[in-house]
């Protein structure tokens, strides 16, 4: 008989104390930053420069847009070396990112992807130059030669549609120039790191301009394998992007883009909690020696070294912008192909236990047409969207020396599937300017998602040539592929109001609805489906510019009501999606930046958030434990974070350099849960401290920069995932990179 235990924790009082503390800090330290510096010229000014973003599919000032948006310009990106999405953690309120087998797991305000299951779709949508990136492993060529990164917090169902319940991350590349320019950059650092970048841009003819950039980024090993005596953990990526711009007339531009990237990365696991004694006894007997493991976070045991897996992605797109009269007509279409392959041990033990073999290919096409303009006091936008993806995935687990039946060693699980996703959307958005100070806005999007899947699950028992092949669902001798299909219709509204308190301050309030389509689990109980996820989101914001333009202050309050939240849990040997009937998230975010004088600038960020499940009971089919998760925190949703930075831009009168930039920044993240069973999988709070230095000439022709990241060498976990056939209590994790430092030289022509 399976014993059942009901586990429930109540942390109301603790959260209330944390809320008060963070709110006190937020109010008391209003000086430092909001996500992050607007680009400043190589000169000195005592006034903050205005930043414009295209998050609403129109160009708007960051101070005026009625939404919570963080933006990073090319100068901030280059000064901090922001090469990946996870470099933004601590710089954007309530953004959390970690990596699993090459996939970026992104959440904003507790919404997003927490485990990569193969068929899992993200809850934070990533767009690169207007093209949706459908899979978590689809990358960019770092952030090389990027003009701007925009992070939209909160559901974006009206303008962006599917899989944007958490928000949107936009990467906008630098475009071709009508004058020749070039750039060469090279850098090095500890962990045998090196990076390089070459860019050339300029005119080909009077009305054709082009830009091409090639980049590489690499680091060496940093995790000790105590079984082999070697180090693992290397990563190497390289890629190229080309952009050609055609300008047939003053009101028409056609932009062609293409990119290719290869990434080799070695996923690894460190021990969080060990297998139960029964697991250890079986593994020890099967291998004829004791099982060793360690809880050290800079080392692990593995029977063989983790070798790099390979991720490839390539794509091409066309963007047409036509501006007849007072209209803006934009058409963009693209093709993406992404492939991933990993064959790695996945147990953090000194003897063979679990090996993960993953191979998947995603091919997608997308297109969007939108038209915007003004009609009297109304600013309007209408559009249509199409997306189609073919996804071919294989996920296998090898239990090489695990004796399921004494005398019959070997047990493999192979899961294969073909999924077709097709989505259409029609949307409209408008702003009515009632007066110079008062505006109301609203929008509506209709979406239809059609999904189909063919799934084959195979279990292989025993060594060759005596292997017994069974259906992984029925455990019968006949393999029976499963087929599923589903169609979801959704309407996502948006409505709000914005009022200019004065020339330098405005307040807004809005309601948005977002959704994420359902699907079928790749493994686990065969054919088990999960429902679409819906979110009702309310947001109130206040934005102001004070002290003669030297201080910006953005304050946001939000409330989310989830229905059928898609939750990733560990079932048997892999991740599994279930629906939490209800969840609730609310909190405050503060962003601020201040130019103290023509040398010193400060920035500050603070968040307080309560993200909790409601009416959610989940049973672990492995251990037999039933968890009452009502009141437990959502994964990757710390109750508070606080951070700030100080930067000095110092003029120099040197022969080679005309300026010096010095920057230090620090962020504290409160304790964070990485799985639904937070009472077991909570990582304590931690600090992350970074420092930067840059010497440059005033004409911006060359620069030398240096950096130290994770100055305190903190070894906090960035992910916890379950495993084990007999017990889900066996858990592993990944650790943040140790202290890294390096330098880069850039020459511009």
KOLMARBA-558171 format. One record per residue (C-alpha): residue number from 1; x, y, z; residue in one letter. Coordinates in steps of 0.001 Angstrom, whole numbers, plus 500000, padded with zeros to 6 digits. Each point is the difference from the previous one (the first is absolute). Layout:
N
  nr   east  north     up rest
 NUM      X      Y      Z    A
...
// end
This chain:
749
  nr   east  north     up rest
   1 500000 500000 500000    X
   2 501375 503416 499004    X
   3 500308 502423 502836    X
   4 498707 503496 499385    X
   5 501309 503062 501727    X
   6 498452 503436 499743    X
   7 502538 502818 500159    X
   8 499034 503643 500297    X
   9 501872 503139 501123    X
  10 498753 503426 500868    X
  11 502453 502895 499618    X
  12 497598 502956 500196    X
  13 501704 501707 502939    X
  14 503469 499522 498566    X
  15 498956 501488 496673    X
  16 498356 502962 501709    X
  17 503247 500780 501815    X
  18 501957 499729 496742    X
  19 497460 502202 498220    X
  20 500418 502687 502608    X
  21 503773 499799 499913    X
  22 500242 500207 496225    X
  23 497452 502815 499841    X
  24 501991 501968 502564    X
  25 503155 499492 497964    X
  26 498170 500965 496798    X
  27 498764 503284 501423    X
  28 503162 500833 501883    X
  29 502490 499429 497204    X
  30 498303 501775 497120    X
  31 503087 500924 498097    X
  32 501429 497147 498123    X
  33 498700 498225 496769    X
  34 497531 498772 497658    X
  35 500879 497516 497399    X
  36 502671 501473 498882    X
  37 501756 503002 498530    X
  38 498781 501651 496876    X
  39 502819 500392 497527    X
  40 502100 503034 500748    X
  41 502449 501685 497704    X
  42 503686 499930 500708    X
  43 499645 503234 501853    X
  44 498529 501158 503265    X
  45 496551 501316 500759    X
  46 498145 500521 503239    X
  47 496690 498962 498408    X
  48 498737 496490 499307    X
  49 499563 499227 496332    X
  50 496597 498830 498813    X
  51 499644 496395 498798    X
  52 497530 498917 497320    X
  53 498641 496462 499706    X
  54 497773 498130 497552    X
  55 498443 497638 502543    X
  56 496464 501103 499019    X
  57 500855 499575 496281    X
  58 500262 503783 499822    X
  59 502922 502207 500995    X
  60 499364 501429 503468    X
  61 502045 501569 502747    X
  62 500742 497636 502866    X
  63 498674 502657 502358    X
  64 496694 500329 498121    X
  65 499084 496403 499137    X
  66 497104 498707 502114    X
  67 501655 496711 500867    X
  68 502816 498550 502111    X
  69 502959 499881 497600    X
  70 503728 499811 500678    X
  71 502461 500913 497259    X
  72 503743 499683 499412    X
  73 501759 501985 497304    X
  74 503054 498890 498041    X
  75 502368 501936 502258    X
  76 498647 498340 503160    X
  77 500119 496596 498281    X
  78 503620 500429 498921    X
  79 501243 501524 503258    X
  80 498598 497090 502035    X
  81 500643 497296 497415    X
  82 496347 498887 499982    X
  83 500420 497044 497656    X
  84 497073 497832 501115    X
  85 496490 500279 501423    X
  86 501178 498772 503419    X
  87 502360 503003 500209    X
  88 496883 502139 500552    X
  89 499146 498328 503321    X
  90 500286 502582 502758    X
  91 499611 502837 497496    X
  92 496318 499468 499118    X
  93 497410 499849 502810    X
  94 498655 496496 500677    X
  95 501922 498403 497109    X
  96 501489 496556 500709    X
  97 501999 497939 497488    X
  98 501880 496725 500175    X
  99 501170 497383 497537    X
 100 499249 496307 499547    X
 101 501591 497959 497181    X
 102 500520 503158 497973    X
 103 496502 501376 500518    X
 104 499339 503377 501620    X
 105 497341 499697 502693    X
 106 498512 503490 500387    X
 107 497402 501238 502449    X
 108 498692 503511 500648    X
 109 497889 500616 503114    X
 110 499815 496231 500509    X
 111 498609 499294 496509    X
 112 502002 498044 497460    X
 113 501889 496763 499499    X
 114 501532 498237 503006    X
 115 501003 496619 498527    X
 116 500824 499073 496407    X
 117 498012 496905 499049    X
 118 500585 499977 496254    X
 119 496408 500869 499108    X
 120 499796 502781 502548    X
 121 499325 503394 498476    X
 122 501264 503156 501686    X
 123 497784 502402 501936    X
 124 502288 502941 499242    X
 125 500141 500639 496262    X
 126 503364 500833 498434    X
 127 500092 502032 496789    X
 128 503114 500687 497934    X
 129 499509 502865 497549    X
 130 496259 499388 500057    X
 131 500148 496208 499483    X
 132 498582 497743 502714    X
 133 502446 497397 501345    X
 134 497805 496951 500722    X
 135 502383 497755 501929    X
 136 501950 500702 503153    X
 137 503260 498829 498421    X
 138 499678 502343 497006    X
 139 502801 502511 500509    X
 140 501384 503181 498545    X
 141 503606 500696 499163    X
 142 500316 501162 503567    X
 143 499089 503644 500272    X
 144 502675 500929 497487    X
 145 499351 503241 498135    X
 146 496609 500519 501630    X
 147 498464 503462 499982    X
 148 497610 499394 502881    X
 149 498506 497353 502287    X
 150 496453 500568 501245    X
 151 498322 497986 502754    X
 152 496215 500318 500310    X
 153 498705 498819 503358    X
 154 496525 498557 500255    X
 155 497757 498162 497504    X
 156 500059 501362 496457    X
 157 497091 498052 498566    X
 158 498583 502815 497841    X
 159 503063 501086 498026    X
 160 502141 496845 500201    X
 161 497519 497157 500462    X
 162 501054 496455 500863    X
 163 502467 499075 502736    X
 164 500446 503501 501389    X
 165 498239 499560 503365    X
 166 503172 501020 501821    X
 167 501141 502687 497589    X
 168 502200 500559 496972    X
 169 503743 500433 499405    X
 170 500826 501895 496794    X
 171 503478 500017 498439    X
 172 500433 502768 497407    X
 173 503155 499814 497868    X
 174 501892 503007 498723    X
 175 499085 500780 496407    X
 176 502180 500785 496994    X
 177 501460 503508 499721    X
 178 500234 502295 496980    X
 179 503637 500743 500839    X
 180 502816 497505 500363    X
 181 500824 498809 503501    X
 182 501733 496943 501432    X
 183 500849 498521 503375    X
 184 502419 497398 501293    X
 185 499871 498741 503592    X
 186 501979 497332 501834    X
 187 499999 498952 503626    X
 188 501204 497411 502465    X
 189 499333 498969 503576    X
 190 500359 497345 502642    X
 191 498579 496497 499418    X
 192 501957 500151 496719    X
 193 497350 502351 498655    X
 194 500368 501882 496743    X
 195 497715 501951 497729    X
 196 500232 501779 496682    X
 197 497786 502100 497777    X
 198 500349 501491 496511    X
 199 497454 502385 498476    X
 200 499880 501824 496675    X
 201 497204 502338 498893    X
 202 499459 502460 497204    X
 203 498502 500787 496594    X
 204 500158 497628 497032    X
 205 498221 502404 497644    X
 206 498121 503252 500483    X
 207 496912 498179 501246    X
 208 501390 496707 501332    X
 209 501773 499715 503364    X
 210 501345 496897 501723    X
 211 501324 498890 503373    X
 212 501704 496762 500992    X
 213 501265 498865 503383    X
 214 501797 496837 501043    X
 215 500589 499129 503645    X
 216 501405 497264 502184    X
 217 499855 499473 503743    X
 218 501593 497189 501984    X
 219 500846 498948 503527    X
 220 501735 496960 501414    X
 221 499258 497456 502711    X
 222 499345 500946 503620    X
 223 498358 496980 501698    X
 224 502113 497125 501359    X
 225 498984 496430 499202    X
 226 501286 498169 503071    X
 227 499555 496615 498313    X
 228 502207 500666 496936    X
 229 502169 502793 501393    X
 230 499116 502308 497102    X
 231 498095 503277 499751    X
 232 496767 500562 498089    X
 233 497623 502849 499223    X
 234 501401 501586 496842    X
 235 497950 502051 497558    X
 236 500813 501264 496512    X
 237 497784 501882 497599    X
 238 500583 501751 496704    X
 239 497761 501493 497383    X
 240 499462 502471 497214    X
 241 497202 502414 499150    X
 242 499530 501976 496773    X
 243 497531 502815 499290    X
 244 499319 501632 496639    X
 245 497792 503075 499747    X
 246 498374 501132 496739    X
 247 498643 503572 499768    X
 248 498055 500240 496723    X
 249 498354 503278 501044    X
 250 499686 502373 502920    X
 251 496922 498195 501309    X
 252 501020 496377 499424    X
 253 502709 497826 501550    X
 254 500615 496271 499604    X
 255 502306 498241 502455    X
 256 501332 496461 499563    X
 257 501599 498233 502967    X
 258 501721 496667 500379    X
 259 501909 498297 502804    X
 260 501729 496761 500899    X
 261 501311 498897 503394    X
 262 501580 496935 501547    X
 263 500275 499434 503743    X
 264 501792 497221 501835    X
 265 499199 499820 503691    X
 266 500524 497364 502658    X
 267 497011 499671 502353    X
 268 500820 498669 503426    X
 269 498351 499219 503307    X
 270 501075 500365 503620    X
 271 498414 498052 502831    X
 272 497248 501711 502005    X
 273 498484 496992 501780    X
 274 501263 496417 499488    X
 275 498107 496881 498941    X
 276 498291 498123 502802    X
 277 501885 497057 501565    X
 278 498127 497505 497815    X
 279 501235 501732 496844    X
 280 503548 500049 501354    X
 281 499883 496342 501005    X
 282 498783 498888 496559    X
 283 502547 502158 498161    X
 284 502826 498859 502256    X
 285 499124 496323 499484    X
 286 499643 500430 496238    X
 287 503412 501677 499684    X
 288 501860 498031 502654    X
 289 501157 503070 501926    X
 290 498632 502708 502287    X
 291 498280 502992 498428    X
 292 501753 503315 500582    X
 293 498574 503504 499741    X
 294 500708 503474 501367    X
 295 497987 503030 500999    X
 296 502828 502358 498981    X
 297 498803 502590 497509    X
 298 503268 500223 498090    X
 299 500272 496244 499420    X
 300 498026 496853 499300    X
 301 500431 496300 499295    X
 302 499186 498652 496557    X
 303 501048 496639 498554    X
 304 501164 501792 496857    X
 305 500657 503639 499214    X
 306 497055 502002 498736    X
 307 500754 500764 496366    X
 308 498609 503079 498263    X
 309 496709 499683 498222    X
 310 499298 501909 496825    X
 311 497401 502641 499214    X
 312 499638 501443 496511    X
 313 497635 502671 498834    X
 314 499612 501892 496789    X
 315 497420 502257 498498    X
 316 499067 502658 497479    X
 317 497407 502756 499940    X
 318 498641 502858 497936    X
 319 498583 503226 501373    X
 320 498186 502564 497866    X
 321 499137 503449 501345    X
 322 497828 502272 497867    X
 323 498926 503448 501197    X
 324 497513 501430 497476    X
 325 498498 503279 501124    X
 326 499360 499694 503757    X
 327 499925 496198 500140    X
 328 502600 497491 501175    X
 329 499720 496617 498285    X
 330 502328 497285 501303    X
 331 500319 496449 498730    X
 332 502483 497539 501467    X
 333 500442 496294 499287    X
 334 502659 497517 501011    X
 335 501216 496418 500003    X
 336 501841 498352 502915    X
 337 501619 496603 500418    X
 338 501406 498799 503297    X
 339 501570 496657 500880    X
 340 501210 498692 503349    X
 341 501940 496873 500910    X
 342 501261 498826 503405    X
 343 501305 496606 501146    X
 344 501100 500466 503592    X
 345 500066 498252 503370    X
 346 497370 501543 502208    X
 347 500390 498637 503522    X
 348 502911 501681 501898    X
 349 501058 496558 501270    X
 350 503260 498077 499726    X
 351 498278 497020 498326    X
 352 497836 499886 496872    X
 353 496354 500618 500743    X
 354 498188 502346 497607    X
 355 501201 501208 496609    X
 356 497953 502559 498113    X
 357 499839 499944 496214    X
 358 498089 502882 498463    X
 359 499601 500916 496346    X
 360 497489 502436 498568    X
 361 499454 502143 496927    X
 362 497646 502967 499705    X
 363 499108 501642 496697    X
 364 497681 502992 500038    X
 365 498663 502766 497792    X
 366 498226 503132 501161    X
 367 498586 503141 498443    X
 368 498369 503181 501265    X
 369 498375 502939 498259    X
 370 499057 503077 501989    X
 371 498804 503452 499011    X
 372 499998 503004 502318    X
 373 499053 503638 499746    X
 374 498049 502905 501453    X
 375 496390 500944 499486    X
 376 499135 503239 501731    X
 377 500628 499427 503709    X
 378 500433 496230 499598    X
 379 503307 498182 499537    X
 380 499230 496540 498619    X
 381 501652 496758 498936    X
 382 498541 496874 498370    X
 383 501789 496816 499004    X
 384 499952 496323 499150    X
 385 502438 497247 500969    X
 386 500795 496455 498834    X
 387 502308 497383 501535    X
 388 500708 496371 499097    X
 389 502525 497591 501510    X
 390 501013 496397 499404    X
 391 501711 498540 503051    X
 392 501727 496602 499949    X
 393 501320 498873 503371    X
 394 501601 496954 501566    X
 395 500710 499630 503702    X
 396 501648 496899 501364    X
 397 501142 498800 503411    X
 398 502526 497192 500359    X
 399 500327 498169 503308    X
 400 503085 498040 499005    X
 401 500743 498055 503175    X
 402 496717 500238 501836    X
 403 498512 496570 500672    X
 404 496277 500297 499725    X
 405 499752 496182 500176    X
 406 502964 498157 501559    X
 407 502075 498410 497267    X
 408 498503 502150 497241    X
 409 502090 503179 499906    X
 410 499221 502995 497873    X
 411 496901 502121 499646    X
 412 499459 502718 497356    X
 413 497109 502365 499403    X
 414 499655 501643 496580    X
 415 497343 502624 499341    X
 416 499490 501292 496473    X
 417 497505 502503 498719    X
 418 498985 502198 497097    X
 419 498066 503153 500818    X
 420 498412 502495 497632    X
 421 499054 503432 501351    X
 422 498026 502519 498003    X
 423 498756 503337 501283    X
 424 498177 502965 498508    X
 425 499230 503311 501635    X
 426 498108 503189 499155    X
 427 500464 503009 502250    X
 428 499187 503675 500389    X
 429 501208 502628 502451    X
 430 499048 503667 500374    X
 431 500589 503015 502211    X
 432 497389 502762 500288    X
 433 501485 503352 501017    X
 434 497104 501510 501953    X
 435 502082 503070 500840    X
 436 503643 501001 500100    X
 437 500277 498311 503401    X
 438 497563 497086 499872    X
 439 500054 496902 497789    X
 440 498073 496744 499955    X
 441 501304 496990 498120    X
 442 498876 496527 499178    X
 443 500536 497055 497725    X
 444 498701 496585 499047    X
 445 501600 496904 498528    X
 446 498358 496876 498641    X
 447 502264 496935 499833    X
 448 499510 496445 498787    X
 449 502576 497343 500857    X
 450 499882 496621 498299    X
 451 502283 497258 501333    X
 452 500514 496394 499020    X
 453 502441 497381 501257    X
 454 501087 496490 499139    X
 455 501794 498358 502906    X
 456 501853 496702 500339    X
 457 501259 498744 503359    X
 458 502310 496989 500124    X
 459 501518 498100 502926    X
 460 503003 497767 499388    X
 461 500821 497397 502626    X
 462 503206 497965 500139    X
 463 503311 500038 498101    X
 464 500434 499348 496269    X
 465 499418 497604 498313    X
 466 497408 498970 502578    X
 467 498289 503380 500235    X
 468 496247 499865 500536    X
 469 498161 502853 498276    X
 470 496749 501066 501624    X
 471 497487 502744 499461    X
 472 500871 502702 502522    X
 473 496344 500673 500767    X
 474 498422 496547 500137    X
 475 503195 497976 500600    X
 476 498629 497625 497376    X
 477 502024 498479 497134    X
 478 498340 502131 497288    X
 479 501120 503615 499578    X
 480 496907 502153 499649    X
 481 500606 503639 498971    X
 482 497621 502514 501560    X
 483 498415 502920 498159    X
 484 498490 503146 501487    X
 485 498600 503268 498676    X
 486 498379 503038 501522    X
 487 498756 503453 498991    X
 488 499837 502966 502373    X
 489 498236 503307 499333    X
 490 500861 502952 502202    X
 491 499087 503674 500288    X
 492 502446 502188 501933    X
 493 498868 503553 500841    X
 494 501958 502967 501296    X
 495 498568 503214 501437    X
 496 501472 502861 501983    X
 497 500258 503687 500759    X
 498 502977 502373 500293    X
 499 500092 503474 501529    X
 500 502790 502577 499914    X
 501 500247 501370 503521    X
 502 502271 502762 498699    X
 503 502558 500490 497241    X
 504 502398 497597 501702    X
 505 497767 497308 501524    X
 506 497250 497627 498938    X
 507 497959 497229 501562    X
 508 498315 497098 498232    X
 509 497801 497009 500788    X
 510 499284 497065 497722    X
 511 498479 496536 499770    X
 512 501349 497316 497662    X
 513 499160 496392 499356    X
 514 502561 497467 498874    X
 515 499947 496330 499127    X
 516 502252 497070 499191    X
 517 498723 497038 497983    X
 518 499792 496538 501529    X
 519 501609 496815 498716    X
 520 501100 496469 500801    X
 521 502757 498708 502195    X
 522 502928 498508 498155    X
 523 500580 497350 502655    X
 524 498208 498738 503074    X
 525 496444 498644 499827    X
 526 499614 499677 496247    X
 527 497569 502327 498327    X
 528 499545 502041 503145    X
 529 499131 503543 498971    X
 530 500087 503378 501724    X
 531 497618 502911 499481    X
 532 500655 503479 498713    X
 533 501186 502533 502546    X
 534 498215 503339 500468    X
 535 500928 503085 501975    X
 536 498071 503144 500956    X
 537 502531 502738 500732    X
 538 499469 503416 501577    X
 539 502775 502600 500070    X
 540 500337 503549 501313    X
 541 503079 502086 499286    X
 542 501447 503391 500855    X
 543 502851 501537 498005    X
 544 501644 503299 500752    X
 545 502998 502099 499028    X
 546 501268 502198 502843    X
 547 502750 502442 500932    X
 548 500288 501682 496605    X
 549 500209 496733 498119    X
 550 502701 498419 502169    X
 551 497804 497443 501797    X
 552 497642 497398 498540    X
 553 497663 498031 502245    X
 554 497750 497175 498800    X
 555 497676 498227 502444    X
 556 497769 497073 498973    X
 557 497401 497979 501905    X
 558 498499 496838 498517    X
 559 497525 497239 500755    X
 560 499646 496683 498097    X
 561 497205 497450 500197    X
 562 500976 496712 498314    X
 563 497665 497282 498795    X
 564 501488 496590 499161    X
 565 503577 501140 500500    X
 566 502312 497549 498230    X
 567 502364 498588 502617    X
 568 503041 497829 499339    X
 569 500493 497193 502483    X
 570 502318 496994 500134    X
 571 498342 496703 499208    X
 572 502035 496793 499799    X
 573 503131 501001 498065    X
 574 498910 503173 498262    X
 575 497966 503181 500223    X
 576 496251 499916 499692    X
 577 497425 502762 499510    X
 578 496914 500296 502201    X
 579 497516 502826 500482    X
 580 499666 501892 503267    X
 581 496320 501065 500058    X
 582 500791 503384 501507    X
 583 502997 502159 500848    X
 584 500370 503582 501162    X
 585 502875 502451 499559    X
 586 500260 503592 501163    X
 587 502772 502425 500797    X
 588 501817 503305 499550    X
 589 502969 500951 497813    X
 590 502152 503090 500253    X
 591 502535 501146 497411    X
 592 501963 503200 500229    X
 593 503046 501678 498559    X
 594 501634 503249 500928    X
 595 502682 502196 498500    X
 596 501579 501558 503084    X
 597 502325 502244 497991    X
 598 501906 499830 496745    X
 599 502145 497162 501404    X
 600 497939 497862 502402    X
 601 496811 498096 499188    X
 602 498051 497596 502185    X
 603 497446 497327 499280    X
 604 497719 497961 502216    X
 605 497486 497163 499745    X
 606 497786 498382 502642    X
 607 497142 497522 499860    X
 608 497603 498422 502450    X
 609 497803 497194 498740    X
 610 497715 497314 501319    X
 611 499474 497153 497523    X
 612 498014 497086 501422    X
 613 498017 496981 498843    X
 614 496318 499775 500900    X
 615 497925 496823 500123    X
 616 502822 497845 498660    X
 617 500526 496436 501162    X
 618 502628 497937 498201    X
 619 500851 496342 500544    X
 620 503488 498685 499402    X
 621 499376 496606 498411    X
 622 503514 498847 500871    X
 623 500083 500663 503742    X
 624 496259 499859 500627    X
 625 500108 503373 501739    X
 626 497044 502304 499411    X
 627 500892 503662 500279    X
 628 497467 502666 500890    X
 629 501715 502946 498327    X
 630 497438 502651 500923    X
 631 502081 502959 501188    X
 632 503323 498625 498741    X
 633 502161 502311 497826    X
 634 500139 499697 496237    X
 635 503346 498902 498622    X
 636 502562 502753 499335    X
 637 497989 502617 501862    X
 638 502076 501521 502823    X
 639 498013 502104 502444    X
 640 502325 502927 499534    X
 641 503094 501193 498178    X
 642 501974 503192 500395    X
 643 502925 501323 498011    X
 644 501856 503105 498983    X
 645 503021 501348 498235    X
 646 502297 502983 499943    X
 647 501801 501190 496885    X
 648 502648 502668 499491    X
 649 500692 501482 496548    X
 650 503261 501852 500530    X
 651 501539 502291 497351    X
 652 503690 499448 499391    X
 653 502626 502101 498297    X
 654 502231 497161 498886    X
 655 501601 499631 496613    X
 656 498235 496696 499240    X
 657 496864 500166 502131    X
 658 497524 502784 500566    X
 659 497717 498282 502475    X
 660 499731 497371 502711    X
 661 496882 498088 501061    X
 662 499875 498231 503365    X
 663 496943 498021 501081    X
 664 499056 497757 502916    X
 665 496626 498290 500474    X
 666 498501 497565 502483    X
 667 496712 498092 500224    X
 668 498519 497965 502827    X
 669 497459 497274 499199    X
 670 497872 498576 502800    X
 671 499645 496255 500459    X
 672 498604 498389 496886    X
 673 498110 496774 499265    X
 674 500957 498053 496900    X
 675 497272 497328 500065    X
 676 496357 499936 501123    X
 677 500966 498157 503190    X
 678 501615 503135 501366    X
 679 500275 498718 503550    X
 680 502690 497629 498705    X
 681 501561 501995 497180    X
 682 500639 503507 501285    X
 683 503346 501643 499269    X
 684 501082 502590 502618    X
 685 500286 503654 499039    X
 686 503205 501166 498353    X
 687 501931 503060 498818    X
 688 501382 500539 496517    X
 689 502648 502723 499653    X
 690 501561 501194 496730    X
 691 502599 502649 499133    X
 692 500954 501608 496679    X
 693 502635 502402 498685    X
 694 500404 501569 496572    X
 695 502545 502387 498472    X
 696 498979 501686 496741    X
 697 500873 502832 497685    X
 698 497503 502830 499589    X
 699 499477 499247 496293    X
 700 498962 496438 500863    X
 701 502667 498515 497723    X
 702 501392 497552 502522    X
 703 499428 498799 503539    X
 704 501369 497582 502589    X
 705 497623 498497 502529    X
 706 500355 497603 502907    X
 707 497495 498133 502135    X
 708 499634 497859 503103    X
 709 496708 498106 500356    X
 710 498859 498212 503140    X
 711 502680 501825 501951    X
 712 499248 498088 503216    X
 713 500225 496621 498201    X
 714 496555 498991 501265    X
 715 499002 496426 499137    X
 716 496202 500226 500074    X
 717 497878 497518 498066    X
 718 498255 501219 496853    X
 719 497882 496877 499459    X
 720 498788 496913 501882    X
 721 498526 497027 498173    X
 722 498812 496604 501159    X
 723 501084 496542 498994    X
 724 500098 496407 501054    X
 725 497820 497064 499072    X
 726 499290 498829 503521    X
 727 499862 503379 501678    X
 728 499324 503586 498946    X
 729 501969 501002 503105    X
 730 503134 499674 497884    X
 731 500619 503541 498769    X
 732 502775 501735 498128    X
 733 500692 503576 498993    X
 734 502153 502430 498078    X
 735 502215 502665 501569    X
 736 500675 503590 498991    X
 737 503302 500678 498304    X
 738 502834 500726 502445    X
 739 501804 503332 500060    X
 740 500960 500973 496454    X
 741 502181 502868 498860    X
 742 501499 501164 496758    X
 743 500720 502833 497594    X
 744 499052 501017 496467    X
 745 501515 502386 497470    X
 746 497804 501565 497314    X
 747 501181 501983 496964    X
 748 497525 501843 497789    X
 749 500556 501424 496525    X
// end
